[in-house]
């Protein structure tokens, strides 16, 4: 089972939330879901952090009662997905002395088999352009450094590694990544550099939007595999530290 759950939040007064809140909040949520936070090779949960319109003041985010905020959790394997589906946050979320009122929850549920069947096996009509929004800072590991740029080969490798790790439908390896990165290209981008705080660490990532274009010459089957991986990014996120609020990805398709 794959699940993406989204909680909509409000605050009843102007509050200051530490920029480095993500680690505290995700540990809090893991505890509520009775899941083990440690000893995980590839994170089985993608966490968005709190998304919405807020201002940064020093080492704090300033959140307003006039705005709505949200966070999402995605489960990439069965135990994590059940943990997310069954967690009960009731009407409020409290951490670091801040109280959020929960005003709505939405669940998006599917499975690896359903995604593969709908997007590859059933040979659907080809989609040639994708609009991706990166809602939280996104970056990729490059040896000992981080690369905050939407390089197609790194995006497809990020999605493919998680798919192959969590799903028993193997899609391919380095040759697939190379083919996709050589034949699918960025046709548009509008990006911003932004720092993400994890405990005492600051990681630079990019936010904003891109368009990926698939030329007509691309093999239909491989275009469908690209379609599958791009849709999977809605659940698995993109790049590094997606369990700690980075790489949250939202997809719109164009026919």
Backbone bond lengths (Angstrom), bond angles and torsions (degrees), N, CA, C in turn:
res aa  C-N    CA-C-N  psi(-1)  N-CA   C-N-CA  omega(-1)  CA-C   N-CA-C  phi
1 X - - - 1.471 - - 1.517 110.21 -
2 X 1.312 115.55 138.12 1.460 123.35 170.99 1.522 107.50 -113.60
3 X 1.323 116.28 135.33 1.458 119.81 178.56 1.518 109.87 -138.38
4 X 1.315 115.51 144.13 1.455 121.48 168.81 1.518 107.37 -130.05
5 X 1.324 115.97 116.51 1.456 121.74 -179.79 1.515 109.61 -111.67
6 X 1.314 115.41 138.00 1.460 121.96 -177.68 1.519 109.27 -125.54
7 X 1.336 116.25 125.92 1.459 123.06 177.43 1.528 109.41 -108.32
8 X 1.325 117.38 127.79 1.459 122.33 176.27 1.526 109.33 -94.22
9 X 1.333 115.55 135.02 1.463 121.65 -170.42 1.525 111.29 -125.08
10 X 1.354 115.00 154.01 1.462 122.56 170.90 1.529 108.30 -136.41
11 X 1.314 116.28 153.90 1.464 121.42 169.25 1.518 107.67 -115.60
12 X 1.326 117.13 149.85 1.472 119.95 -176.06 1.519 113.34 -94.89
13 X 1.334 116.67 0.11 1.452 121.14 176.61 1.525 108.52 -157.72
14 X 1.305 116.30 169.18 1.461 120.77 176.98 1.526 108.89 -66.54
15 X 1.335 116.74 126.56 1.466 119.76 -177.97 1.522 110.88 -129.59
16 X 1.336 114.57 156.82 1.460 121.94 173.63 1.515 108.36 -112.63
17 X 1.323 115.93 122.83 1.457 122.51 -179.17 1.526 108.30 -113.08
18 X 1.334 118.82 125.75 1.471 119.54 179.52 1.520 111.96 -55.91
19 X 1.326 117.46 138.66 1.459 121.14 179.83 1.525 111.62 -59.33
20 X 1.321 116.95 -29.40 1.470 121.37 -177.24 1.525 111.92 -92.73
21 X 1.334 117.34 34.88 1.467 121.17 -176.54 1.525 113.67 -76.93
22 X 1.347 118.00 -20.66 1.462 120.89 -167.13 1.530 113.82 -57.08
23 X 1.329 116.57 -44.47 1.465 119.67 -177.50 1.521 110.77 -64.20
24 X 1.327 116.97 -41.06 1.467 120.77 179.00 1.521 110.54 -63.68
25 X 1.325 117.12 -44.89 1.464 120.59 -176.61 1.519 111.81 -67.98
26 X 1.333 118.57 -44.62 1.467 118.62 -177.67 1.523 110.97 -67.49
27 X 1.333 118.38 -35.34 1.464 120.10 175.07 1.530 110.63 -64.14
28 X 1.313 115.92 -39.55 1.464 120.99 176.57 1.525 110.36 -60.10
29 X 1.328 117.30 -44.08 1.458 121.30 -178.73 1.528 111.34 -69.63
30 X 1.335 117.91 -39.22 1.462 120.68 175.59 1.522 110.62 -58.41
31 X 1.320 116.59 -42.25 1.463 120.50 179.15 1.523 110.66 -62.49
32 X 1.328 117.12 -43.09 1.462 120.46 179.14 1.530 111.23 -64.80
33 X 1.331 117.76 -29.28 1.462 121.74 179.75 1.517 112.90 -89.70
34 X 1.338 117.55 -0.88 1.477 123.77 -179.06 1.531 111.16 57.42
35 X 1.340 115.96 42.42 1.454 121.85 178.46 1.528 109.69 -113.03
36 X 1.338 115.58 151.37 1.455 122.02 179.94 1.523 109.40 -82.36
37 X 1.331 117.26 123.08 1.448 121.92 -177.69 1.526 112.42 -81.97
38 X 1.319 117.10 -22.59 1.457 122.27 -173.70 1.530 111.33 -100.02
39 X 1.335 115.32 170.77 1.472 123.02 171.89 1.528 113.11 57.55
40 X 1.327 116.21 48.15 1.458 121.87 -179.53 1.524 108.49 -121.10
41 X 1.342 116.49 121.19 1.467 120.04 -177.58 1.528 111.34 -67.79
42 X 1.316 116.65 -52.06 1.462 122.86 175.58 1.520 107.22 -125.80
43 X 1.331 118.65 123.16 1.469 120.42 -174.97 1.518 112.41 -55.58
44 X 1.340 114.90 131.86 1.461 121.60 -178.20 1.520 112.43 -91.37
45 X 1.320 116.79 1.35 1.462 122.29 179.14 1.521 109.06 -131.28
46 X 1.320 115.95 139.45 1.452 122.94 172.05 1.524 107.97 -109.74
47 X 1.329 115.72 130.28 1.467 122.39 -175.38 1.520 108.53 -122.82
48 X 1.319 117.12 133.85 1.463 120.72 -174.64 1.517 114.08 -86.83
49 X 1.340 117.20 -16.10 1.457 117.24 -164.48 1.520 109.03 70.65
50 X 1.311 116.75 -179.47 1.465 121.39 -179.27 1.523 108.53 -88.76
51 X 1.338 115.43 121.56 1.461 122.39 -174.89 1.528 109.27 -112.49
52 X 1.301 115.78 138.05 1.462 120.53 178.48 1.517 110.68 161.56
53 X 1.299 116.21 -169.81 1.461 122.27 -176.19 1.527 109.57 -92.77
54 X 1.328 116.19 102.87 1.460 119.89 176.89 1.516 109.97 -140.79
55 X 1.328 115.28 160.17 1.458 121.56 179.99 1.526 109.13 -103.73
56 X 1.323 115.05 151.27 1.455 121.14 176.50 1.520 108.88 -100.08
57 X 1.329 115.94 127.52 1.459 122.05 177.98 1.526 107.68 -128.42
58 X 1.326 116.61 99.24 1.462 120.08 -177.10 1.516 110.75 65.83
59 X 1.320 116.13 -124.01 1.468 121.68 178.87 1.521 112.30 -96.97
60 X 1.334 117.03 23.35 1.462 121.10 -178.17 1.523 110.27 -132.50
61 X 1.343 114.52 152.52 1.456 121.68 168.03 1.517 108.05 -100.84
62 X 1.319 116.15 136.60 1.462 121.68 179.47 1.525 108.71 -101.98
63 X 1.336 116.69 115.69 1.464 122.92 -177.75 1.523 109.94 -107.03
64 X 1.323 115.66 139.87 1.461 121.97 -172.80 1.527 112.01 -108.89
65 X 1.342 117.99 144.69 1.475 120.72 175.05 1.523 113.03 -68.92
66 X 1.331 117.12 -11.34 1.470 120.31 179.08 1.524 112.92 -84.67
67 X 1.319 117.26 -4.77 1.455 121.95 -176.11 1.528 111.34 -114.39
68 X 1.352 115.22 157.63 1.456 120.84 169.22 1.532 108.46 -105.58
69 X 1.332 114.98 145.31 1.460 121.62 179.55 1.529 107.72 -127.33
70 X 1.315 116.07 167.78 1.456 118.54 175.83 1.515 110.35 -153.99
71 X 1.317 114.75 161.08 1.461 120.29 166.98 1.519 107.64 -138.74
72 X 1.325 115.89 157.61 1.464 120.05 179.08 1.518 109.99 -132.26
73 X 1.319 114.66 153.17 1.462 123.94 173.06 1.519 107.66 -127.51
74 X 1.324 116.42 133.30 1.460 121.20 174.40 1.519 109.39 -119.29
75 X 1.329 116.14 135.51 1.458 121.72 177.18 1.510 110.26 -103.10
76 X 1.339 116.61 127.50 1.461 121.18 -175.28 1.523 112.45 -103.04
77 X 1.323 117.94 -2.93 1.465 120.99 174.70 1.519 108.27 -146.76
78 X 1.329 116.84 170.76 1.464 121.74 -165.63 1.516 113.14 -59.69
79 X 1.336 118.94 -51.63 1.466 120.81 -176.33 1.526 111.54 -61.92
80 X 1.324 115.96 -44.13 1.457 119.75 179.12 1.530 110.85 -64.11
81 X 1.331 116.86 -42.10 1.458 120.41 -179.34 1.526 111.46 -63.96
82 X 1.328 116.62 -41.85 1.467 119.45 177.11 1.521 110.83 -66.45
83 X 1.344 116.88 -37.50 1.451 119.84 177.69 1.516 111.56 -61.00
84 X 1.334 116.84 -42.84 1.459 120.83 178.11 1.525 111.06 -67.56
85 X 1.324 116.32 -44.31 1.466 119.99 -177.70 1.527 111.52 -61.58
86 X 1.328 117.06 -37.47 1.459 121.08 -172.69 1.524 114.07 -93.09
87 X 1.336 118.38 -10.01 1.463 118.83 -176.61 1.530 110.17 -67.06
88 X 1.314 114.79 137.25 1.457 121.10 -179.64 1.524 108.65 -115.92
89 X 1.326 115.99 109.10 1.460 120.27 178.19 1.524 111.93 -95.91
90 X 1.352 116.00 -1.43 1.463 122.13 178.80 1.520 110.56 56.63
91 X 1.327 117.46 -131.58 1.461 119.59 -171.13 1.520 113.64 -105.23
92 X 1.330 117.51 -2.43 1.458 118.28 -177.63 1.519 110.96 -151.82
93 X 1.329 114.57 160.70 1.458 122.58 176.98 1.526 106.98 -131.11
94 X 1.339 116.52 123.12 1.458 121.67 -177.00 1.521 110.09 -121.99
95 X 1.316 116.47 128.22 1.458 121.29 172.60 1.519 108.07 -162.83
96 X 1.323 116.27 150.15 1.468 123.76 -179.23 1.528 112.40 51.85
97 X 1.326 116.08 33.08 1.450 120.60 178.13 1.512 115.17 75.86
98 X 1.347 116.56 8.95 1.464 121.38 -179.23 1.524 109.26 -109.81
99 X 1.316 116.16 137.67 1.467 121.45 178.48 1.520 109.98 -111.91
100 X 1.348 115.92 123.87 1.454 122.61 173.93 1.526 108.98 -109.51
101 X 1.317 116.76 131.24 1.457 121.51 171.76 1.530 108.39 -83.45
102 X 1.339 116.72 128.98 1.463 121.30 177.41 1.514 108.24 -92.18
103 X 1.322 117.41 117.50 1.465 120.32 -174.93 1.526 112.80 -107.64
104 X 1.346 117.40 -10.50 1.467 118.42 178.74 1.520 109.60 -166.29
105 X 1.339 114.46 154.34 1.464 121.02 172.23 1.521 108.67 -138.75
106 X 1.339 116.11 136.57 1.463 122.07 176.59 1.522 108.88 -126.35
107 X 1.329 116.54 139.12 1.455 122.40 178.18 1.522 110.48 -117.50
108 X 1.310 116.26 133.81 1.463 123.36 173.02 1.527 106.41 -118.69
109 X 1.336 117.07 114.29 1.466 121.21 -171.75 1.527 110.01 -123.58
110 X 1.317 115.71 134.63 1.464 121.76 174.56 1.523 107.35 -151.63
111 X 1.317 116.96 -158.27 1.463 121.89 176.26 1.522 108.18 -149.08
112 X 1.326 116.11 163.30 1.459 120.23 175.67 1.525 110.56 -60.25
113 X 1.323 116.01 -41.84 1.461 120.45 -178.38 1.526 111.34 -64.38
114 X 1.323 116.38 -40.42 1.463 119.95 179.63 1.531 110.85 -67.33
115 X 1.322 117.01 -43.19 1.465 119.53 177.44 1.529 110.87 -60.51
116 X 1.329 116.64 -46.26 1.465 120.49 -178.72 1.527 110.79 -63.76
117 X 1.319 116.87 -42.90 1.457 120.50 -179.91 1.529 111.45 -63.17
118 X 1.338 116.41 -47.36 1.465 120.63 -176.23 1.521 113.10 -70.73
119 X 1.329 117.09 -34.59 1.456 119.98 -169.41 1.528 114.09 -104.70
120 X 1.354 117.28 -14.48 1.467 120.09 -179.94 1.524 111.62 -128.21
121 X 1.346 116.76 -61.53 1.463 120.34 -171.44 1.523 113.13 -62.14
122 X 1.320 117.49 -36.60 1.462 120.77 -178.44 1.526 112.92 -82.02
123 X 1.330 117.13 2.53 1.465 123.35 177.41 1.527 111.79 48.89
124 X 1.345 116.68 62.91 1.466 119.84 -177.16 1.518 111.32 -70.46
125 X 1.332 117.39 165.96 1.470 120.46 175.78 1.529 110.52 -57.27
126 X 1.301 116.36 139.25 1.458 120.43 -174.56 1.518 113.43 -69.01
127 X 1.316 115.89 138.33 1.460 122.37 172.21 1.527 106.96 -104.92
128 X 1.305 116.95 130.31 1.459 120.51 -172.19 1.523 113.86 -108.13
129 X 1.327 117.82 -7.01 1.455 119.24 -179.99 1.520 110.11 -146.94
130 X 1.330 115.94 139.34 1.459 122.77 -177.40 1.519 109.32 -130.37
131 X 1.309 115.06 138.21 1.461 121.65 177.83 1.522 107.37 -111.38
132 X 1.325 116.45 115.51 1.463 122.11 -177.47 1.514 110.04 -113.82
133 X 1.327 115.48 131.73 1.457 121.60 173.84 1.526 108.81 -108.95
134 X 1.304 116.46 132.97 1.460 122.54 175.29 1.522 106.88 -104.70
135 X 1.325 114.96 104.27 1.457 121.03 -169.68 1.516 112.63 -83.45
136 X 1.318 117.35 -22.04 1.461 121.39 177.15 1.527 108.57 -129.81
137 X 1.337 117.90 159.25 1.471 119.86 -175.29 1.523 112.53 -52.29
138 X 1.325 115.25 133.56 1.460 122.54 -174.42 1.521 109.06 -125.33
139 X 1.336 115.94 133.82 1.456 120.46 -179.02 1.524 108.96 -152.20
140 X 1.326 115.92 164.89 1.460 121.89 -178.16 1.524 109.74 -126.99
141 X 1.321 115.65 146.15 1.458 120.57 176.57 1.521 109.53 -76.70
142 X 1.327 115.92 129.23 1.461 122.35 176.10 1.519 107.65 -130.27
143 X 1.329 116.25 82.96 1.456 120.21 -173.49 1.514 109.74 65.88
144 X 1.331 116.62 -121.97 1.459 120.66 179.90 1.528 112.73 -92.45
145 X 1.322 116.56 2.25 1.455 120.39 -178.78 1.525 110.54 -114.76
146 X 1.321 115.98 172.95 1.458 122.49 177.17 1.524 108.34 -119.35
147 X 1.341 115.50 140.38 1.465 121.15 -179.03 1.528 109.26 -115.41
148 X 1.336 118.64 108.42 1.465 121.75 -178.47 1.532 112.67 -92.06
149 X 1.338 116.30 59.95 1.453 121.73 179.67 1.533 109.80 -139.66
150 X 1.347 118.71 144.12 1.472 121.63 -177.42 1.526 112.44 -83.10
151 X 1.328 116.57 68.54 1.461 121.32 178.43 1.535 108.81 -75.21
152 X 1.338 119.44 124.06 1.469 120.33 -175.92 1.518 114.05 -53.50
153 X 1.327 119.16 -42.47 1.463 120.27 -178.88 1.528 111.51 -61.77
154 X 1.338 117.27 -36.75 1.466 120.68 -179.67 1.527 111.28 -74.26
155 X 1.319 117.17 -36.15 1.461 119.46 177.26 1.525 110.73 -65.59
156 X 1.341 116.84 -49.21 1.463 119.21 -179.07 1.525 111.32 -64.66
157 X 1.331 118.83 -36.99 1.458 121.29 177.28 1.521 110.65 -63.50
158 X 1.315 117.49 -41.60 1.462 121.98 178.56 1.527 111.18 -59.27
159 X 1.333 116.36 -48.09 1.470 120.27 -178.68 1.523 111.67 -69.70
160 X 1.333 116.47 -42.24 1.461 121.15 -177.29 1.524 111.59 -65.42
161 X 1.326 118.12 -42.06 1.467 120.70 -179.82 1.526 111.09 -58.33
162 X 1.326 116.87 -42.92 1.465 119.35 -179.53 1.523 111.25 -70.82
163 X 1.327 116.48 -41.03 1.475 118.58 178.11 1.527 110.41 -58.60
164 X 1.321 117.46 -50.59 1.465 120.93 -177.84 1.524 112.31 -64.78
165 X 1.314 117.28 -31.06 1.467 120.89 -178.78 1.526 111.80 -73.74
166 X 1.325 117.31 -41.16 1.459 120.85 -173.10 1.530 113.63 -97.84
167 X 1.318 117.95 -14.66 1.468 120.43 -175.58 1.527 109.90 -117.73
168 X 1.346 116.43 143.64 1.469 120.16 179.03 1.530 112.61 -85.97
169 X 1.331 117.74 3.89 1.469 121.69 173.48 1.529 106.94 -96.31
170 X 1.319 116.01 97.78 1.463 120.66 -175.98 1.525 110.06 -75.48
171 X 1.325 116.35 130.19 1.461 120.61 -176.30 1.517 113.89 -97.86
172 X 1.318 117.73 -27.46 1.458 120.29 -177.67 1.517 110.20 143.50
173 X 1.327 115.74 179.47 1.452 120.84 -176.08 1.513 112.46 -126.75
174 X 1.346 115.43 -131.35 1.460 121.19 -173.81 1.525 112.86 -61.80
175 X 1.335 116.79 -37.32 1.466 118.99 -178.54 1.529 111.25 -65.05
176 X 1.338 116.26 -38.08 1.462 119.95 177.85 1.528 110.06 -65.52
177 X 1.327 116.42 -46.49 1.464 119.73 179.04 1.524 111.10 -58.94
178 X 1.334 116.50 -42.52 1.452 120.37 -179.49 1.521 111.09 -64.48
179 X 1.336 116.90 -43.86 1.464 120.20 -179.58 1.535 110.34 -61.93
180 X 1.328 117.03 -47.44 1.460 120.26 -177.73 1.523 111.06 -63.91
181 X 1.329 116.78 -42.22 1.463 119.36 -177.57 1.524 111.85 -69.55
182 X 1.331 117.66 -26.81 1.459 121.06 179.71 1.527 112.56 -83.82
183 X 1.335 117.40 -18.20 1.466 120.19 -173.19 1.520 114.50 -117.93
184 X 1.322 117.66 -9.49 1.462 121.20 177.58 1.528 107.15 -117.67
185 X 1.309 116.70 131.79 1.457 118.72 -169.94 1.528 111.72 -133.16
186 X 1.335 114.25 161.42 1.456 121.29 174.22 1.525 109.08 -76.46
187 X 1.334 116.53 123.12 1.456 119.62 176.99 1.526 111.97 -102.59
188 X 1.326 116.68 -11.19 1.476 120.87 -178.81 1.512 107.56 -165.85
189 X 1.331 116.63 146.91 1.462 120.08 171.44 1.523 110.41 -154.24
190 X 1.295 115.52 148.97 1.466 123.69 170.57 1.523 106.05 -142.54
191 X 1.319 115.89 105.67 1.453 121.55 -168.25 1.518 111.68 -127.38
192 X 1.326 113.91 155.73 1.453 121.85 178.00 1.523 108.87 -134.68
193 X 1.310 115.90 146.79 1.461 121.66 176.28 1.531 108.66 -90.41
194 X 1.339 115.05 135.02 1.469 119.04 -177.60 1.517 109.80 -150.03
195 X 1.327 116.50 143.38 1.459 120.50 179.27 1.521 110.87 -91.09
196 X 1.326 114.47 143.62 1.454 122.48 176.22 1.527 108.36 -116.90
197 X 1.328 115.61 133.22 1.459 121.16 -174.98 1.524 110.01 -101.20
198 X 1.319 116.79 125.96 1.463 122.59 172.89 1.522 107.18 -129.96
199 X 1.332 115.26 105.51 1.460 120.55 -174.23 1.527 108.40 55.56
200 X 1.337 119.01 -121.88 1.460 121.58 -179.26 1.532 112.36 -91.24
201 X 1.316 117.48 0.83 1.461 122.02 -174.98 1.525 111.12 -96.91
202 X 1.332 115.88 140.83 1.458 122.13 173.60 1.521 108.78 -117.57
203 X 1.324 116.62 124.29 1.457 121.95 -179.06 1.527 108.57 -116.55
204 X 1.314 116.78 128.41 1.464 120.72 178.29 1.524 109.80 -84.15
205 X 1.317 115.73 130.04 1.460 121.81 177.45 1.516 110.16 -135.99
206 X 1.315 115.58 176.41 1.464 120.29 175.89 1.521 109.48 -109.48
207 X 1.314 115.74 145.82 1.461 122.48 168.33 1.527 107.27 -124.10
208 X 1.331 115.74 168.27 1.460 119.15 178.80 1.506 111.68 125.93
209 X 1.311 116.71 -148.22 1.456 120.59 -170.93 1.522 111.20 -141.29
210 X 1.326 114.77 149.94 1.462 121.58 175.52 1.527 108.71 -139.27
211 X 1.336 115.07 163.44 1.459 121.21 168.54 1.522 108.18 -122.59
212 X 1.330 115.29 131.57 1.457 122.00 174.66 1.518 108.77 -104.22
213 X 1.322 116.70 133.79 1.463 122.64 -176.98 1.521 109.52 -116.17
214 X 1.347 116.59 133.41 1.458 122.67 175.13 1.530 108.45 -108.06
215 X 1.328 119.02 113.50 1.469 120.74 179.60 1.530 111.77 -64.96
216 X 1.319 115.93 157.56 1.465 121.76 -179.67 1.523 111.25 -61.47
217 X 1.330 117.51 -30.28 1.469 120.89 -175.83 1.529 113.54 -68.57
218 X 1.314 118.34 -16.05 1.467 120.95 -176.37 1.522 109.79 -67.35
219 X 1.325 116.35 134.23 1.460 122.87 178.38 1.519 110.48 -52.27
220 X 1.349 116.97 136.84 1.463 121.00 -174.66 1.525 112.78 -59.78
221 X 1.328 116.51 -42.39 1.464 119.65 -179.09 1.526 110.46 -63.65
222 X 1.323 116.99 -44.72 1.457 120.26 -179.06 1.526 111.10 -70.12
223 X 1.324 117.22 -30.92 1.466 119.82 173.81 1.522 110.46 -64.91
224 X 1.341 116.30 -36.86 1.465 119.78 177.44 1.526 111.43 -68.74
225 X 1.323 117.11 -36.51 1.465 120.41 176.49 1.533 109.80 -64.67
226 X 1.322 116.68 -41.66 1.467 119.91 175.50 1.522 110.34 -60.94
227 X 1.322 116.48 -42.83 1.461 122.26 176.99 1.528 110.49 -56.94
228 X 1.321 116.50 -44.55 1.467 121.74 179.21 1.522 111.04 -61.19
229 X 1.319 117.42 -49.09 1.462 120.87 -176.65 1.530 111.41 -65.84
230 X 1.318 116.59 -38.13 1.463 119.37 179.01 1.524 110.27 -66.18
231 X 1.338 117.60 -40.57 1.467 120.15 175.10 1.528 111.40 -64.72
232 X 1.317 116.50 -37.07 1.472 121.22 179.55 1.525 111.27 -63.20
233 X 1.333 117.66 -26.41 1.462 120.32 179.17 1.519 112.32 -60.27
234 X 1.332 117.45 -25.25 1.463 121.01 175.01 1.521 111.49 -58.27
235 X 1.319 116.49 -31.47 1.467 121.70 -178.61 1.525 111.33 -96.04
236 X 1.317 117.61 -47.12 1.467 120.56 -169.45 1.518 113.80 -88.38
237 X 1.347 118.23 -12.74 1.448 119.86 -176.06 1.522 111.31 72.36
238 X 1.317 115.91 -173.51 1.465 121.29 -174.46 1.521 110.12 -134.45
239 X 1.335 115.79 133.28 1.457 119.79 173.14 1.519 114.07 82.81
240 X 1.320 115.59 -150.81 1.463 122.58 -172.32 1.524 111.94 -91.21
241 X 1.330 114.52 158.23 1.468 124.25 170.10 1.523 113.19 52.84
242 X 1.325 115.71 41.00 1.467 119.88 178.40 1.524 111.94 -70.11
243 X 1.334 117.67 -19.75 1.468 120.36 175.90 1.525 111.47 -76.81
244 X 1.320 116.73 -15.46 1.461 121.76 -176.20 1.528 112.04 -111.76
245 X 1.328 116.36 23.40 1.455 120.44 171.74 1.502 116.23 97.83
246 X 1.334 118.23 2.43 1.459 119.89 178.74 1.532 110.81 -95.56
247 X 1.332 116.16 160.37 1.456 122.45 169.16 1.513 116.53 68.18
248 X 1.338 118.32 22.29 1.465 119.24 179.17 1.524 109.22 -67.57
249 X 1.329 116.75 126.79 1.473 122.46 -167.72 1.520 110.38 -125.40
250 X 1.316 116.28 136.10 1.460 122.39 179.17 1.524 108.61 -127.07
251 X 1.324 116.35 135.24 1.466 122.19 -171.90 1.520 112.16 -116.63
252 X 1.346 115.16 137.19 1.456 123.60 165.95 1.512 107.67 -127.03
253 X 1.320 118.22 137.39 1.465 121.06 -178.94 1.521 110.84 -108.62
254 X 1.345 114.69 154.56 1.457 122.63 174.46 1.520 108.30 -122.74
255 X 1.306 119.45 134.88 1.448 122.34 176.92 1.525 110.53 -79.77
